Amino acid sequence: MNDFVTRPHNGPPVEPGALSELTWRDAQARDAGAVATAIDEWWPGRHIVHGVCPQLFEHLGDTSLIVEDQGELVGFLVGYLSQRVPEAGYIHYAGVRPDWRGQGVGRETYRRFAAIVRERGRTCIVAETSSWNSGSIAFHMRFGFTLEAGDEVVDGLPVHHDVTALGFDHVRMVLRLEGGDG
Ligand SMILES: CC(C)(COP(=O)(O)OP(=O)(O)OC[C@H]1O[C@@H](n2cnc3c(N)ncnc32)[C@H](O)[C@@H]1OP(=O)(O)O)[C@@H](O)C(=O)NCCC(=O)NCCS
């Protein structure tokens, strides 16, 4: 297991040994296929499959997380340090296999990503999710993210219009890291 800091962040601390049967590691180019398949099968996320490519994992994979149960993918978080926004880490997408949900895997991947970006001097994390994805929005807000203002409020959500015109409006969420001092 990688020895990342697992600082609690707006959730209960991870118990020693909890989730310890899982392997947590960074992402390699060879993981791209399994992640693309997972996005297709685990939730209606086909519209973001274009964001999976081996080069992304090869060059930015050291800030991404792969979670495996005996070699089988059960979770992932693809994130990186923003080049344009020097204070921000960015979560491109993340997912947990349906039968592993509700057991803290998502929270632990986010906690580890927060530790990674904090160690690298970043003070916030930015994430986006489709405005229809109420479960994802609830998960992020439970972790401590707040919703940023959007182009308009739709059903109570500050929605950013889809610039690709593929039909996926999104919400933008920000998590301030405590003190940003690692
Ligand atoms: C969103 C997702 C990553 C959450 O992963 P998870 O492992 O089930 O989440 P956890 O078990 O760590 O839950 C952490 C907290 O969030 C809450 N939460 C998680 N999913 C939730 C949901 N759908 N609705 C409301 N709350 C939710 C949990 O109740 C828990 O709260 P607690 O601190 O009170 O215990 C997972 O449901 C998933 O893969 N969804 C499909 C992919 C997706 O939408 N990804 C995000 C956009 S790219």
PDBQT file of the ligand as one rigid body, heavy atoms in Angstrom, charges set to zero:
ROOT
HETATM    1  C1  LIG A 201     -19.894   9.046  -6.067  1.00  0.00    +0.000 C 
HETATM    2  C2  LIG A 201     -19.106   7.783  -5.700  1.00  0.00    +0.000 C 
HETATM    3  C3  LIG A 201     -17.663   7.901  -6.194  1.00  0.00    +0.000 C 
HETATM    4  C4  LIG A 201     -19.128   7.654  -4.154  1.00  0.00    +0.000 C 
HETATM    5  O1  LIG A 201     -18.291   6.561  -3.793  1.00  0.00    +0.000 OA
HETATM    6  P1  LIG A 201     -18.611   5.673  -2.483  1.00  0.00    +0.000 P 
HETATM    7  O2  LIG A 201     -17.449   4.801  -2.233  1.00  0.00    +0.000 OA
HETATM    8  O3  LIG A 201     -19.928   5.011  -2.609  1.00  0.00    +0.000 OA
HETATM    9  O4  LIG A 201     -18.724   6.800  -1.359  1.00  0.00    +0.000 OA
HETATM   10  P2  LIG A 201     -18.414   6.618   0.194  1.00  0.00    +0.000 P 
HETATM   11  O5  LIG A 201     -18.892   5.293   0.661  1.00  0.00    +0.000 OA
HETATM   12  O6  LIG A 201     -16.972   6.923   0.441  1.00  0.00    +0.000 OA
HETATM   13  O7  LIG A 201     -19.332   7.754   0.844  1.00  0.00    +0.000 OA
HETATM   14  C5  LIG A 201     -18.787   8.907   1.503  1.00  0.00    +0.000 C 
HETATM   15  C6  LIG A 201     -19.964   9.733   2.031  1.00  0.00    +0.000 C 
HETATM   16  O8  LIG A 201     -20.719  10.231   0.908  1.00  0.00    +0.000 OA
HETATM   17  C7  LIG A 201     -22.073   9.796   1.018  1.00  0.00    +0.000 C 
HETATM   18  N1  LIG A 201     -22.579   9.419  -0.293  1.00  0.00    +0.000 N 
HETATM   19  C8  LIG A 201     -21.960   8.630  -1.197  1.00  0.00    +0.000 A 
HETATM   20  N2  LIG A 201     -22.747   8.452  -2.274  1.00  0.00    +0.000 NA
HETATM   21  C9  LIG A 201     -23.889   9.132  -2.017  1.00  0.00    +0.000 A 
HETATM   22  C10 LIG A 201     -25.107   9.303  -2.724  1.00  0.00    +0.000 A 
HETATM   23  N3  LIG A 201     -25.298   8.739  -3.934  1.00  0.00    +0.000 N 
HETATM   24  N4  LIG A 201     -26.075  10.068  -2.189  1.00  0.00    +0.000 NA
HETATM   25  C11 LIG A 201     -25.891  10.655  -0.962  1.00  0.00    +0.000 A 
HETATM   26  N5  LIG A 201     -24.759  10.514  -0.233  1.00  0.00    +0.000 NA
HETATM   27  C12 LIG A 201     -23.774   9.759  -0.762  1.00  0.00    +0.000 A 
HETATM   28  C13 LIG A 201     -22.031   8.572   1.913  1.00  0.00    +0.000 C 
HETATM   29  O9  LIG A 201     -23.263   8.365   2.558  1.00  0.00    +0.000 OA
HETATM   30  C14 LIG A 201     -20.920   8.911   2.870  1.00  0.00    +0.000 C 
HETATM   31  O10 LIG A 201     -21.441   9.754   3.880  1.00  0.00    +0.000 OA
HETATM   32  P3  LIG A 201     -20.998   9.601   5.435  1.00  0.00    +0.000 P 
HETATM   33  O11 LIG A 201     -19.736  10.405   5.542  1.00  0.00    +0.000 OA
HETATM   34  O12 LIG A 201     -22.147  10.174   6.184  1.00  0.00    +0.000 OA
HETATM   35  O13 LIG A 201     -20.764   8.158   5.695  1.00  0.00    +0.000 OA
HETATM   36  C15 LIG A 201     -19.790   6.496  -6.272  1.00  0.00    +0.000 C 
HETATM   37  O14 LIG A 201     -21.141   6.481  -5.913  1.00  0.00    +0.000 OA
HETATM   38  C16 LIG A 201     -19.691   6.372  -7.771  1.00  0.00    +0.000 C 
HETATM   39  O15 LIG A 201     -18.740   5.780  -8.294  1.00  0.00    +0.000 OA
HETATM   40  N6  LIG A 201     -20.699   6.912  -8.507  1.00  0.00    +0.000 N 
HETATM   41  C17 LIG A 201     -20.696   6.826  -9.984  1.00  0.00    +0.000 C 
HETATM   42  C18 LIG A 201     -19.561   7.625 -10.594  1.00  0.00    +0.000 C 
HETATM   43  C19 LIG A 201     -19.700   9.098 -10.330  1.00  0.00    +0.000 C 
HETATM   44  O16 LIG A 201     -20.781   9.671 -10.290  1.00  0.00    +0.000 OA
HETATM   45  N7  LIG A 201     -18.528   9.746 -10.134  1.00  0.00    +0.000 N 
HETATM   46  C20 LIG A 201     -18.442  11.163  -9.799  1.00  0.00    +0.000 C 
HETATM   47  C21 LIG A 201     -18.461  12.044 -11.011  1.00  0.00    +0.000 C 
HETATM   48  S1  LIG A 201     -17.059  11.828 -12.088  1.00  0.00    +0.000 SA
ENDROOT
TORSDOF 0
